[in-house]
Amino acid sequence: MIKKISIEGMSCMHCVKHVTDALNEIDGVSNVNVSLDTKSATIEADDKVKDEAIKAAIEDAGYEVVNIL
């Protein structure tokens, strides 16, 4: 499944790398694409990946999840 995540708090490419690394560490997540311009991330994930795990990974990296679609 493909998920689009709106993220607040990213201001530079270093932030993009932090979020990308955090999402890549979740088991079942692949093809992570984080955009500073749209303040969002698009990922492909197995059905077993829960939104709570995605939110926790991003928030642990220091950013705020606005929504997950």
mmCIF file of the N, C-alpha and C atoms, coordinates in Angstrom:
data_MODEL
# 
_entry.id   MODEL 
# 
loop_
_atom_site.group_PDB 
_atom_site.id 
_atom_site.type_symbol 
_atom_site.label_atom_id 
_atom_site.label_alt_id 
_atom_site.label_comp_id 
_atom_site.label_asym_id 
_atom_site.label_entity_id 
_atom_site.label_seq_id 
_atom_site.pdbx_PDB_ins_code 
_atom_site.Cartn_x 
_atom_site.Cartn_y 
_atom_site.Cartn_z 
_atom_site.occupancy 
_atom_site.B_iso_or_equiv 
_atom_site.pdbx_formal_charge 
_atom_site.auth_seq_id 
_atom_site.auth_comp_id 
_atom_site.auth_asym_id 
_atom_site.auth_atom_id 
_atom_site.pdbx_PDB_model_num 
ATOM 1   N N  . MET A 1 1  ? 0.840  -1.178 0.000  1.00 0.00 ? 1  MET A N  1 
ATOM 2   C CA . MET A 1 1  ? 0.000  0.000  0.000  1.00 0.00 ? 1  MET A CA 1 
ATOM 3   C C  . MET A 1 1  ? 0.885  1.241  0.000  1.00 0.00 ? 1  MET A C  1 
ATOM 4   N N  . ILE A 1 2  ? 0.366  2.312  -0.540 1.00 0.00 ? 2  ILE A N  1 
ATOM 5   C CA . ILE A 1 2  ? 1.092  3.585  -0.572 1.00 0.00 ? 2  ILE A CA 1 
ATOM 6   C C  . ILE A 1 2  ? 0.450  4.527  0.439  1.00 0.00 ? 2  ILE A C  1 
ATOM 7   N N  . LYS A 1 3  ? 1.306  5.174  1.222  1.00 0.00 ? 3  LYS A N  1 
ATOM 8   C CA . LYS A 1 3  ? 0.824  6.130  2.221  1.00 0.00 ? 3  LYS A CA 1 
ATOM 9   C C  . LYS A 1 3  ? 1.495  7.471  1.981  1.00 0.00 ? 3  LYS A C  1 
ATOM 10  N N  . LYS A 1 4  ? 0.711  8.535  2.151  1.00 0.00 ? 4  LYS A N  1 
ATOM 11  C CA . LYS A 1 4  ? 1.257  9.888  2.067  1.00 0.00 ? 4  LYS A CA 1 
ATOM 12  C C  . LYS A 1 4  ? 1.130  10.523 3.448  1.00 0.00 ? 4  LYS A C  1 
ATOM 13  N N  . ILE A 1 5  ? 2.250  11.059 3.924  1.00 0.00 ? 5  ILE A N  1 
ATOM 14  C CA . ILE A 1 5  ? 2.315  11.600 5.284  1.00 0.00 ? 5  ILE A CA 1 
ATOM 15  C C  . ILE A 1 5  ? 2.647  13.090 5.202  1.00 0.00 ? 5  ILE A C  1 
ATOM 16  N N  . SER A 1 6  ? 1.826  13.927 5.806  1.00 0.00 ? 6  SER A N  1 
ATOM 17  C CA . SER A 1 6  ? 2.110  15.363 5.901  1.00 0.00 ? 6  SER A CA 1 
ATOM 18  C C  . SER A 1 6  ? 2.915  15.597 7.171  1.00 0.00 ? 6  SER A C  1 
ATOM 19  N N  . ILE A 1 7  ? 4.023  16.342 7.032  1.00 0.00 ? 7  ILE A N  1 
ATOM 20  C CA . ILE A 1 7  ? 4.968  16.509 8.137  1.00 0.00 ? 7  ILE A CA 1 
ATOM 21  C C  . ILE A 1 7  ? 5.277  17.982 8.344  1.00 0.00 ? 7  ILE A C  1 
ATOM 22  N N  . GLU A 1 8  ? 5.263  18.422 9.582  1.00 0.00 ? 8  GLU A N  1 
ATOM 23  C CA . GLU A 1 8  ? 5.660  19.790 9.932  1.00 0.00 ? 8  GLU A CA 1 
ATOM 24  C C  . GLU A 1 8  ? 7.007  19.753 10.642 1.00 0.00 ? 8  GLU A C  1 
ATOM 25  N N  . GLY A 1 9  ? 7.771  20.816 10.468 1.00 0.00 ? 9  GLY A N  1 
ATOM 26  C CA . GLY A 1 9  ? 9.026  20.954 11.196 1.00 0.00 ? 9  GLY A CA 1 
ATOM 27  C C  . GLY A 1 9  ? 10.273 20.756 10.358 1.00 0.00 ? 9  GLY A C  1 
ATOM 28  N N  . MET A 1 10 ? 10.118 20.308 9.115  1.00 0.00 ? 10 MET A N  1 
ATOM 29  C CA . MET A 1 10 ? 11.292 20.141 8.257  1.00 0.00 ? 10 MET A CA 1 
ATOM 30  C C  . MET A 1 10 ? 11.651 21.489 7.631  1.00 0.00 ? 10 MET A C  1 
ATOM 31  N N  . SER A 1 11 ? 12.948 21.841 7.695  1.00 0.00 ? 11 SER A N  1 
ATOM 32  C CA . SER A 1 11 ? 13.355 23.131 7.136  1.00 0.00 ? 11 SER A CA 1 
ATOM 33  C C  . SER A 1 11 ? 14.569 23.043 6.220  1.00 0.00 ? 11 SER A C  1 
ATOM 34  N N  . CYS A 1 12 ? 15.179 21.868 6.124  1.00 0.00 ? 12 CYS A N  1 
ATOM 35  C CA . CYS A 1 12 ? 16.382 21.739 5.294  1.00 0.00 ? 12 CYS A CA 1 
ATOM 36  C C  . CYS A 1 12 ? 16.557 20.290 4.847  1.00 0.00 ? 12 CYS A C  1 
ATOM 37  N N  . MET A 1 13 ? 17.547 20.057 4.012  1.00 0.00 ? 13 MET A N  1 
ATOM 38  C CA . MET A 1 13 ? 17.786 18.712 3.512  1.00 0.00 ? 13 MET A CA 1 
ATOM 39  C C  . MET A 1 13 ? 18.265 17.768 4.624  1.00 0.00 ? 13 MET A C  1 
ATOM 40  N N  . HIS A 1 14 ? 18.859 18.327 5.660  1.00 0.00 ? 14 HIS A N  1 
ATOM 41  C CA . HIS A 1 14 ? 19.248 17.505 6.810  1.00 0.00 ? 14 HIS A CA 1 
ATOM 42  C C  . HIS A 1 14 ? 17.997 16.916 7.465  1.00 0.00 ? 14 HIS A C  1 
ATOM 43  N N  . CYS A 1 15 ? 16.949 17.716 7.552  1.00 0.00 ? 15 CYS A N  1 
ATOM 44  C CA . CYS A 1 15 ? 15.667 17.243 8.098  1.00 0.00 ? 15 CYS A CA 1 
ATOM 45  C C  . CYS A 1 15 ? 15.101 16.128 7.225  1.00 0.00 ? 15 CYS A C  1 
ATOM 46  N N  . VAL A 1 16 ? 15.182 16.307 5.919  1.00 0.00 ? 16 VAL A N  1 
ATOM 47  C CA . VAL A 1 16 ? 14.690 15.293 4.984  1.00 0.00 ? 16 VAL A CA 1 
ATOM 48  C C  . VAL A 1 16 ? 15.418 13.973 5.212  1.00 0.00 ? 16 VAL A C  1 
ATOM 49  N N  . LYS A 1 17 ? 16.733 14.037 5.411  1.00 0.00 ? 17 LYS A N  1 
ATOM 50  C CA . LYS A 1 17 ? 17.515 12.825 5.654  1.00 0.00 ? 17 LYS A CA 1 
ATOM 51  C C  . LYS A 1 17 ? 17.099 12.160 6.966  1.00 0.00 ? 17 LYS A C  1 
ATOM 52  N N  . HIS A 1 18 ? 16.882 12.966 8.014  1.00 0.00 ? 18 HIS A N  1 
ATOM 53  C CA . HIS A 1 18 ? 16.433 12.413 9.297  1.00 0.00 ? 18 HIS A CA 1 
ATOM 54  C C  . HIS A 1 18 ? 15.118 11.638 9.140  1.00 0.00 ? 18 HIS A C  1 
ATOM 55  N N  . VAL A 1 19 ? 14.153 12.244 8.451  1.00 0.00 ? 19 VAL A N  1 
ATOM 56  C CA . VAL A 1 19 ? 12.849 11.608 8.268  1.00 0.00 ? 19 VAL A CA 1 
ATOM 57  C C  . VAL A 1 19 ? 12.987 10.365 7.390  1.00 0.00 ? 19 VAL A C  1 
ATOM 58  N N  . THR A 1 20 ? 13.768 10.471 6.321  1.00 0.00 ? 20 THR A N  1 
ATOM 59  C CA . THR A 1 20 ? 13.987 9.328  5.423  1.00 0.00 ? 20 THR A CA 1 
ATOM 60  C C  . THR A 1 20 ? 14.596 8.163  6.185  1.00 0.00 ? 20 THR A C  1 
ATOM 61  N N  . ASP A 1 21 ? 15.628 8.435  6.962  1.00 0.00 ? 21 ASP A N  1 
ATOM 62  C CA . ASP A 1 21 ? 16.279 7.378  7.745  1.00 0.00 ? 21 ASP A CA 1 
ATOM 63  C C  . ASP A 1 21 ? 15.310 6.753  8.749  1.00 0.00 ? 21 ASP A C  1 
ATOM 64  N N  . ALA A 1 22 ? 14.507 7.587  9.408  1.00 0.00 ? 22 ALA A N  1 
ATOM 65  C CA . ALA A 1 22 ? 13.557 7.089  10.401 1.00 0.00 ? 22 ALA A CA 1 
ATOM 66  C C  . ALA A 1 22 ? 12.528 6.164  9.750  1.00 0.00 ? 22 ALA A C  1 
ATOM 67  N N  . LEU A 1 23 ? 12.027 6.548  8.586  1.00 0.00 ? 23 LEU A N  1 
ATOM 68  C CA . LEU A 1 23 ? 11.026 5.732  7.906  1.00 0.00 ? 23 LEU A CA 1 
ATOM 69  C C  . LEU A 1 23 ? 11.632 4.434  7.366  1.00 0.00 ? 23 LEU A C  1 
ATOM 70  N N  . ASN A 1 24 ? 12.860 4.503  6.891  1.00 0.00 ? 24 ASN A N  1 
ATOM 71  C CA . ASN A 1 24 ? 13.521 3.311  6.365  1.00 0.00 ? 24 ASN A CA 1 
ATOM 72  C C  . ASN A 1 24 ? 13.799 2.269  7.441  1.00 0.00 ? 24 ASN A C  1 
ATOM 73  N N  . GLU A 1 25 ? 13.814 2.670  8.704  1.00 0.00 ? 25 GLU A N  1 
ATOM 74  C CA . GLU A 1 25 ? 14.069 1.741  9.799  1.00 0.00 ? 25 GLU A CA 1 
ATOM 75  C C  . GLU A 1 25 ? 12.842 0.917  10.189 1.00 0.00 ? 25 GLU A C  1 
ATOM 76  N N  . ILE A 1 26 ? 11.676 1.286  9.689  1.00 0.00 ? 26 ILE A N  1 
ATOM 77  C CA . ILE A 1 26 ? 10.451 0.548  10.003 1.00 0.00 ? 26 ILE A CA 1 
ATOM 78  C C  . ILE A 1 26 ? 10.396 -0.708 9.137  1.00 0.00 ? 26 ILE A C  1 
ATOM 79  N N  . ASP A 1 27 ? 10.240 -1.864 9.776  1.00 0.00 ? 27 ASP A N  1 
ATOM 80  C CA . ASP A 1 27 ? 10.101 -3.116 9.030  1.00 0.00 ? 27 ASP A CA 1 
ATOM 81  C C  . ASP A 1 27 ? 8.855  -3.058 8.159  1.00 0.00 ? 27 ASP A C  1 
ATOM 82  N N  . GLY A 1 28 ? 9.008  -3.401 6.889  1.00 0.00 ? 28 GLY A N  1 
ATOM 83  C CA . GLY A 1 28 ? 7.872  -3.422 5.972  1.00 0.00 ? 28 GLY A CA 1 
ATOM 84  C C  . GLY A 1 28 ? 7.721  -2.163 5.153  1.00 0.00 ? 28 GLY A C  1 
ATOM 85  N N  . VAL A 1 29 ? 8.571  -1.159 5.390  1.00 0.00 ? 29 VAL A N  1 
ATOM 86  C CA . VAL A 1 29 ? 8.513  0.086  4.623  1.00 0.00 ? 29 VAL A CA 1 
ATOM 87  C C  . VAL A 1 29 ? 9.574  0.049  3.530  1.00 0.00 ? 29 VAL A C  1 
ATOM 88  N N  . SER A 1 30 ? 9.176  0.473  2.324  1.00 0.00 ? 30 SER A N  1 
ATOM 89  C CA . SER A 1 30 ? 10.118 0.558  1.208  1.00 0.00 ? 30 SER A CA 1 
ATOM 90  C C  . SER A 1 30 ? 9.794  1.789  0.371  1.00 0.00 ? 30 SER A C  1 
ATOM 91  N N  . ASN A 1 31 ? 10.692 2.123  -0.517 1.00 0.00 ? 31 ASN A N  1 
ATOM 92  C CA . ASN A 1 31 ? 10.503 3.246  -1.445 1.00 0.00 ? 31 ASN A CA 1 
ATOM 93  C C  . ASN A 1 31 ? 10.057 4.521  -0.731 1.00 0.00 ? 31 ASN A C  1 
ATOM 94  N N  . VAL A 1 32 ? 10.908 5.015  0.134  1.00 0.00 ? 32 VAL A N  1 
ATOM 95  C CA . VAL A 1 32 ? 10.620 6.236  0.888  1.00 0.00 ? 32 VAL A CA 1 
ATOM 96  C C  . VAL A 1 32 ? 11.022 7.451  0.045  1.00 0.00 ? 32 VAL A C  1 
ATOM 97  N N  . ASN A 1 33 ? 10.103 8.399  -0.081 1.00 0.00 ? 33 ASN A N  1 
ATOM 98  C CA . ASN A 1 33 ? 10.378 9.639  -0.801 1.00 0.00 ? 33 ASN A CA 1 
ATOM 99  C C  . ASN A 1 33 ? 9.892  10.797 0.058  1.00 0.00 ? 33 ASN A C  1 
ATOM 100 N N  . VAL A 1 34 ? 10.828 11.582 0.590  1.00 0.00 ? 34 VAL A N  1 
ATOM 101 C CA . VAL A 1 34 ? 10.488 12.710 1.458  1.00 0.00 ? 34 VAL A CA 1 
ATOM 102 C C  . VAL A 1 34 ? 10.731 14.001 0.687  1.00 0.00 ? 34 VAL A C  1 
ATOM 103 N N  . SER A 1 35 ? 9.745  14.900 0.703  1.00 0.00 ? 35 SER A N  1 
ATOM 104 C CA . SER A 1 35 ? 9.845  16.170 -0.027 1.00 0.00 ? 35 SER A CA 1 
ATOM 105 C C  . SER A 1 35 ? 9.809  17.355 0.929  1.00 0.00 ? 35 SER A C  1 
ATOM 106 N N  . LEU A 1 36 ? 10.847 18.169 0.849  1.00 0.00 ? 36 LEU A N  1 
ATOM 107 C CA . LEU A 1 36 ? 10.881 19.399 1.653  1.00 0.00 ? 36 LEU A CA 1 
ATOM 108 C C  . LEU A 1 36 ? 9.880  20.413 1.098  1.00 0.00 ? 36 LEU A C  1 
ATOM 109 N N  . ASP A 1 37 ? 9.739  20.463 -0.239 1.00 0.00 ? 37 ASP A N  1 
ATOM 110 C CA . ASP A 1 37 ? 8.834  21.419 -0.881 1.00 0.00 ? 37 ASP A CA 1 
ATOM 111 C C  . ASP A 1 37 ? 7.379  21.228 -0.459 1.00 0.00 ? 37 ASP A C  1 
ATOM 112 N N  . THR A 1 38 ? 6.934  19.978 -0.410 1.00 0.00 ? 38 THR A N  1 
ATOM 113 C CA . THR A 1 38 ? 5.535  19.715 -0.066 1.00 0.00 ? 38 THR A CA 1 
ATOM 114 C C  . THR A 1 38 ? 5.359  19.355 1.404  1.00 0.00 ? 38 THR A C  1 
ATOM 115 N N  . LYS A 1 39 ? 6.481  19.302 2.142  1.00 0.00 ? 39 LYS A N  1 
ATOM 116 C CA . LYS A 1 39 ? 6.461  18.924 3.562  1.00 0.00 ? 39 LYS A CA 1 
ATOM 117 C C  . LYS A 1 39 ? 5.705  17.617 3.758  1.00 0.00 ? 39 LYS A C  1 
ATOM 118 N N  . SER A 1 40 ? 6.104  16.626 2.954  1.00 0.00 ? 40 SER A N  1 
ATOM 119 C CA . SER A 1 40 ? 5.418  15.341 3.018  1.00 0.00 ? 40 SER A CA 1 
ATOM 120 C C  . SER A 1 40 ? 6.371  14.199 2.701  1.00 0.00 ? 40 SER A C  1 
ATOM 121 N N  . ALA A 1 41 ? 5.903  12.998 2.994  1.00 0.00 ? 41 ALA A N  1 
ATOM 122 C CA . ALA A 1 41 ? 6.636  11.789 2.642  1.00 0.00 ? 41 ALA A CA 1 
ATOM 123 C C  . ALA A 1 41 ? 5.643  10.827 2.007  1.00 0.00 ? 41 ALA A C  1 
ATOM 124 N N  . THR A 1 42 ? 6.121  10.103 1.007  1.00 0.00 ? 42 THR A N  1 
ATOM 125 C CA . THR A 1 42 ? 5.336  9.051  0.388  1.00 0.00 ? 42 THR A CA 1 
ATOM 126 C C  . THR A 1 42 ? 6.123  7.757  0.562  1.00 0.00 ? 42 THR A C  1 
ATOM 127 N N  . ILE A 1 43 ? 5.439  6.733  1.056  1.00 0.00 ? 43 ILE A N  1 
ATOM 128 C CA . ILE A 1 43 ? 6.112  5.460  1.273  1.00 0.00 ? 43 ILE A CA 1 
ATOM 129 C C  . ILE A 1 43 ? 5.265  4.319  0.717  1.00 0.00 ? 43 ILE A C  1 
ATOM 130 N N  . GLU A 1 44 ? 5.943  3.223  0.403  1.00 0.00 ? 44 GLU A N  1 
ATOM 131 C CA . GLU A 1 44 ? 5.250  1.969  0.138  1.00 0.00 ? 44 GLU A CA 1 
ATOM 132 C C  . GLU A 1 44 ? 5.455  1.132  1.390  1.00 0.00 ? 44 GLU A C  1 
ATOM 133 N N  . ALA A 1 45 ? 4.375  0.509  1.849  1.00 0.00 ? 45 ALA A N  1 
ATOM 134 C CA . ALA A 1 45 ? 4.456  -0.264 3.087  1.00 0.00 ? 45 ALA A CA 1 
ATOM 135 C C  . ALA A 1 45 ? 3.603  -1.515 2.990  1.00 0.00 ? 45 ALA A C  1 
ATOM 136 N N  . ASP A 1 46 ? 4.048  -2.549 3.712  1.00 0.00 ? 46 ASP A N  1 
ATOM 137 C CA . ASP A 1 46 ? 3.240  -3.761 3.849  1.00 0.00 ? 46 ASP A CA 1 
ATOM 138 C C  . ASP A 1 46 ? 1.979  -3.420 4.626  1.00 0.00 ? 46 ASP A C  1 
ATOM 139 N N  . ASP A 1 47 ? 0.971  -4.267 4.486  1.00 0.00 ? 47 ASP A N  1 
ATOM 140 C CA . ASP A 1 47 ? -0.276 -4.059 5.223  1.00 0.00 ? 47 ASP A CA 1 
ATOM 141 C C  . ASP A 1 47 ? -0.081 -4.120 6.732  1.00 0.00 ? 47 ASP A C  1 
ATOM 142 N N  . LYS A 1 48 ? 0.989  -4.777 7.175  1.00 0.00 ? 48 LYS A N  1 
ATOM 143 C CA . LYS A 1 48 ? 1.222  -4.914 8.617  1.00 0.00 ? 48 LYS A CA 1 
ATOM 144 C C  . LYS A 1 48 ? 1.764  -3.635 9.258  1.00 0.00 ? 48 LYS A C  1 
ATOM 145 N N  . VAL A 1 49 ? 2.210  -2.663 8.459  1.00 0.00 ? 49 VAL A N  1 
ATOM 146 C CA . VAL A 1 49 ? 2.756  -1.410 8.993  1.00 0.00 ? 49 VAL A CA 1 
ATOM 147 C C  . VAL A 1 49 ? 1.601  -0.527 9.448  1.00 0.00 ? 49 VAL A C  1 
ATOM 148 N N  . LYS A 1 50 ? 1.597  -0.212 10.722 1.00 0.00 ? 50 LYS A N  1 
ATOM 149 C CA . LYS A 1 50 ? 0.526  0.595  11.318 1.00 0.00 ? 50 LYS A CA 1 
ATOM 150 C C  . LYS A 1 50 ? 0.875  2.084  11.267 1.00 0.00 ? 50 LYS A C  1 
ATOM 151 N N  . ASP A 1 51 ? -0.161 2.916  11.135 1.00 0.00 ? 51 ASP A N  1 
ATOM 152 C CA . ASP A 1 51 ? 0.048  4.364  11.131 1.00 0.00 ? 51 ASP A CA 1 
ATOM 153 C C  . ASP A 1 51 ? 0.747  4.830  12.405 1.00 0.00 ? 51 ASP A C  1 
ATOM 154 N N  . GLU A 1 52 ? 0.465  4.163  13.520 1.00 0.00 ? 52 GLU A N  1 
ATOM 155 C CA . GLU A 1 52 ? 1.080  4.543  14.793 1.00 0.00 ? 52 GLU A CA 1 
ATOM 156 C C  . GLU A 1 52 ? 2.600  4.380  14.739 1.00 0.00 ? 52 GLU A C  1 
ATOM 157 N N  . ALA A 1 53 ? 3.075  3.345  14.056 1.00 0.00 ? 53 ALA A N  1 
ATOM 158 C CA . ALA A 1 53 ? 4.516  3.117  13.935 1.00 0.00 ? 53 ALA A CA 1 
ATOM 159 C C  . ALA A 1 53 ? 5.163  4.190  13.073 1.00 0.00 ? 53 ALA A C  1 
ATOM 160 N N  . ILE A 1 54 ? 4.470  4.587  12.025 1.00 0.00 ? 54 ILE A N  1 
ATOM 161 C CA . ILE A 1 54 ? 4.971  5.648  11.137 1.00 0.00 ? 54 ILE A CA 1 
ATOM 162 C C  . ILE A 1 54 ? 5.054  6.955  11.916 1.00 0.00 ? 54 ILE A C  1 
ATOM 163 N N  . LYS A 1 55 ? 3.972  7.282  12.619 1.00 0.00 ? 55 LYS A N  1 
ATOM 164 C CA . LYS A 1 55 ? 3.927  8.524  13.398 1.00 0.00 ? 55 LYS A CA 1 
ATOM 165 C C  . LYS A 1 55 ? 5.010  8.535  14.470 1.00 0.00 ? 55 LYS A C  1 
ATOM 166 N N  . ALA A 1 56 ? 5.177  7.419  15.170 1.00 0.00 ? 56 ALA A N  1 
ATOM 167 C CA . ALA A 1 56 ? 6.182  7.344  16.233 1.00 0.00 ? 56 ALA A CA 1 
ATOM 168 C C  . ALA A 1 56 ? 7.590  7.532  15.674 1.00 0.00 ? 56 ALA A C  1 
ATOM 169 N N  . ALA A 1 57 ? 7.887  6.933  14.544 1.00 0.00 ? 57 ALA A N  1 
ATOM 170 C CA . ALA A 1 57 ? 9.231  7.056  13.951 1.00 0.00 ? 57 ALA A CA 1 
ATOM 171 C C  . ALA A 1 57 ? 9.536  8.501  13.584 1.00 0.00 ? 57 ALA A C  1 
ATOM 172 N N  . ILE A 1 58 ? 8.566  9.178  12.992 1.00 0.00 ? 58 ILE A N  1 
ATOM 173 C CA . ILE A 1 58 ? 8.775  10.580 12.578 1.00 0.00 ? 58 ILE A CA 1 
ATOM 174 C C  . ILE A 1 58 ? 8.874  11.481 13.800 1.00 0.00 ? 58 ILE A C  1 
ATOM 175 N N  . GLU A 1 59 ? 8.014  11.268 14.780 1.00 0.00 ? 59 GLU A N  1 
ATOM 176 C CA . GLU A 1 59 ? 8.051  12.109 15.980 1.00 0.00 ? 59 GLU A CA 1 
ATOM 177 C C  . GLU A 1 59 ? 9.306  11.861 16.800 1.00 0.00 ? 59 GLU A C  1 
ATOM 178 N N  . ASP A 1 60 ? 9.780  10.613 16.843 1.00 0.00 ? 60 ASP A N  1 
ATOM 179 C CA . ASP A 1 60 ? 11.048 10.318 17.526 1.00 0.00 ? 60 ASP A CA 1 
ATOM 180 C C  . ASP A 1 60 ? 12.221 11.014 16.851 1.00 0.00 ? 60 ASP A C  1 
ATOM 181 N N  . ALA A 1 61 ? 12.095 11.265 15.537 1.00 0.00 ? 61 ALA A N  1 
ATOM 182 C CA . ALA A 1 61 ? 13.134 11.984 14.797 1.00 0.00 ? 61 ALA A CA 1 
ATOM 183 C C  . ALA A 1 61 ? 13.045 13.487 15.026 1.00 0.00 ? 61 ALA A C  1 
ATOM 184 N N  . GLY A 1 62 ? 11.956 13.943 15.668 1.00 0.00 ? 62 GLY A N  1 
ATOM 185 C CA . GLY A 1 62 ? 11.837 15.351 16.030 1.00 0.00 ? 62 GLY A CA 1 
ATOM 186 C C  . GLY A 1 62 ? 10.889 16.182 15.179 1.00 0.00 ? 62 GLY A C  1 
ATOM 187 N N  . TYR A 1 63 ? 9.985  15.513 14.457 1.00 0.00 ? 63 TYR A N  1 
ATOM 188 C CA . TYR A 1 63 ? 9.069  16.237 13.557 1.00 0.00 ? 63 TYR A CA 1 
ATOM 189 C C  . TYR A 1 63 ? 7.634  15.884 13.901 1.00 0.00 ? 63 TYR A C  1 
ATOM 190 N N  . GLU A 1 64 ? 6.699  16.676 13.394 1.00 0.00 ? 64 GLU A N  1 
ATOM 191 C CA . GLU A 1 64 ? 5.292  16.488 13.718 1.00 0.00 ? 64 GLU A CA 1 
ATOM 192 C C  . GLU A 1 64 ? 4.541  15.918 12.522 1.00 0.00 ? 64 GLU A C  1 
ATOM 193 N N  . VAL A 1 65 ? 3.767  14.865 12.757 1.00 0.00 ? 65 VAL A N  1 
ATOM 194 C CA . VAL A 1 65 ? 2.921  14.289 11.719 1.00 0.00 ? 65 VAL A CA 1 
ATOM 195 C C  . VAL A 1 65 ? 1.570  14.997 11.755 1.00 0.00 ? 65 VAL A C  1 
ATOM 196 N N  . VAL A 1 66 ? 1.196  15.589 10.622 1.00 0.00 ? 66 VAL A N  1 
ATOM 197 C CA . VAL A 1 66 ? -0.084 16.295 10.533 1.00 0.00 ? 66 VAL A CA 1 
ATOM 198 C C  . VAL A 1 66 ? -1.190 15.308 10.182 1.00 0.00 ? 66 VAL A C  1 
ATOM 199 N N  . ASN A 1 67 ? -0.943 14.456 9.181  1.00 0.00 ? 67 ASN A N  1 
ATOM 200 C CA . ASN A 1 67 ? -1.891 13.396 8.856  1.00 0.00 ? 67 ASN A CA 1 
ATOM 201 C C  . ASN A 1 67 ? -1.220 12.328 8.010  1.00 0.00 ? 67 ASN A C  1 
ATOM 202 N N  . ILE A 1 68 ? -1.877 11.175 7.956  1.00 0.00 ? 68 ILE A N  1 
ATOM 203 C CA . ILE A 1 68 ? -1.412 10.045 7.168  1.00 0.00 ? 68 ILE A CA 1 
ATOM 204 C C  . ILE A 1 68 ? -2.585 9.579  6.323  1.00 0.00 ? 68 ILE A C  1 
ATOM 205 N N  . LEU A 1 69 ? -2.388 9.574  5.022  1.00 0.00 ? 69 LEU A N  1 
ATOM 206 C CA . LEU A 1 69 ? -3.455 9.148  4.107  1.00 0.00 ? 69 LEU A CA 1 
ATOM 207 C C  . LEU A 1 69 ? -3.046 7.888  3.375  1.00 0.00 ? 69 LEU A C  1 
# 
